[in-house]
Amino acid sequence: MPDEEIPPRELICFEIEHCGTPVSTFPELRDEYAVLEVDDRYSPRVKLCSLATGRTGVMKLKKALFKTKPLEAGEILRLLSWERKPAYTYVDGKARPRHDTCDLWITGYEVVV
């Protein structure tokens, strides 16, 4: 059987399904990320893996954005815009900013696969 080139997004979906995380990297897919986990309690958090570098991280979304375009583990998204905001912690039921860390918030994305 001759060797065939598998499209990068199909290969990534296969790797996520069978390995739990992407193994291959594709530098040309710079703004695309694989969704590894979704925690939709409170402000939804998604664990993402960069298809270009293989680095992983967690980003948050506003609930309204998540409800209009829900995400599921195994999908690939193109990150259109994001912003850095101070992280908050709750002390005695009140939100207080943590000055030592920031959260990354997705403000725009589209699902590719």
C-alpha positions as CSV (number, residue, x, y, z in Angstrom):
1,M,0.0,0.0,0.0
2,P,1.5,3.4,-0.9
3,D,2.2,6.0,1.7
4,E,-0.3,8.8,1.8
5,E,-0.2,12.2,3.3
6,I,-2.8,12.6,6.1
7,P,-4.2,16.1,6.4
8,P,-2.9,17.7,9.7
9,R,-6.3,18.3,11.3
10,E,-7.3,14.6,10.6
11,L,-4.0,13.4,12.2
12,I,-4.5,15.6,15.2
13,C,-8.1,14.4,15.7
14,F,-6.8,10.8,15.5
15,E,-4.1,11.5,18.0
16,I,-6.5,13.1,20.5
17,E,-8.9,10.2,20.2
18,H,-6.3,7.5,20.7
19,C,-3.5,9.2,22.7
20,G,-5.5,11.8,24.6
21,T,-3.3,14.6,23.4
22,P,-1.7,15.7,20.1
23,V,1.7,14.2,19.5
24,S,2.5,15.9,16.2
25,T,3.2,19.6,15.7
26,F,2.5,21.7,12.6
27,P,4.2,25.2,12.7
28,E,1.9,26.4,9.9
29,L,-1.2,26.0,12.1
30,R,-0.1,28.9,14.4
31,D,-3.5,30.1,15.7
32,E,-5.1,26.7,16.0
33,Y,-5.5,24.8,19.3
34,A,-6.8,21.3,20.2
35,V,-9.3,21.3,23.0
36,L,-8.2,18.7,25.5
37,E,-10.6,19.3,28.5
38,V,-13.6,21.5,29.2
39,D,-14.7,22.6,32.7
40,D,-18.0,24.5,32.3
41,R,-18.6,25.2,36.0
42,Y,-18.6,28.9,36.8
43,S,-16.7,30.6,34.0
44,P,-15.9,27.9,31.5
45,R,-12.2,26.8,31.4
46,V,-10.7,25.0,28.5
47,K,-7.3,23.2,28.4
48,L,-5.8,23.8,25.0
49,C,-2.8,22.4,23.2
50,S,-1.1,24.5,20.5
51,L,-0.9,22.6,17.2
52,A,2.2,24.7,16.2
53,T,4.3,24.1,19.3
54,G,2.7,21.4,21.4
55,R,2.5,23.6,24.5
56,T,-0.6,23.3,26.7
57,G,-2.4,25.8,28.9
58,V,-5.7,26.8,30.3
59,M,-7.9,29.7,29.1
60,K,-11.3,31.0,30.3
61,L,-14.4,32.1,28.4
62,K,-17.4,34.1,29.3
63,K,-20.5,31.9,29.8
64,A,-22.5,33.8,27.1
65,L,-19.8,33.2,24.5
66,F,-19.5,29.6,25.5
67,K,-23.3,29.1,25.2
68,T,-23.4,30.6,21.7
69,K,-20.5,28.5,20.5
70,P,-20.0,25.5,22.9
71,L,-16.7,23.6,22.9
72,E,-16.1,19.9,23.5
73,A,-12.9,17.9,24.1
74,G,-11.4,16.7,20.9
75,E,-12.4,19.8,18.8
76,I,-9.9,22.1,17.1
77,L,-10.4,25.8,17.3
78,R,-8.9,28.9,15.7
79,L,-8.2,31.6,18.3
80,L,-9.3,34.9,16.9
81,S,-8.8,37.2,19.9
82,W,-7.9,36.9,23.6
83,E,-7.0,39.2,26.5
84,R,-5.1,39.0,29.8
85,K,-7.0,39.9,32.9
86,P,-6.1,39.9,36.6
87,A,-7.0,36.7,38.4
88,Y,-9.4,36.9,41.3
89,T,-9.8,34.9,44.5
90,Y,-12.7,34.9,46.9
91,V,-12.1,36.0,50.6
92,D,-15.1,36.0,52.9
93,G,-17.4,35.8,49.9
94,K,-15.9,38.9,48.1
95,A,-13.8,38.8,45.0
96,R,-10.3,40.2,45.5
97,P,-7.7,40.6,42.7
98,R,-4.5,38.5,42.9
99,H,-1.7,40.7,41.9
100,D,0.8,37.8,41.4
101,T,-1.1,36.1,38.5
102,C,-3.3,36.8,35.5
103,D,-5.9,34.7,33.6
104,L,-6.1,34.4,29.8
105,W,-9.6,35.0,28.4
106,I,-10.8,33.9,25.0
107,T,-12.8,36.7,23.4
108,G,-13.2,35.3,19.9
109,Y,-12.8,31.9,18.3
110,E,-14.2,29.6,15.6
111,V,-14.4,25.8,15.6
112,V,-12.4,24.4,12.8
113,V,-13.1,20.6,13.3
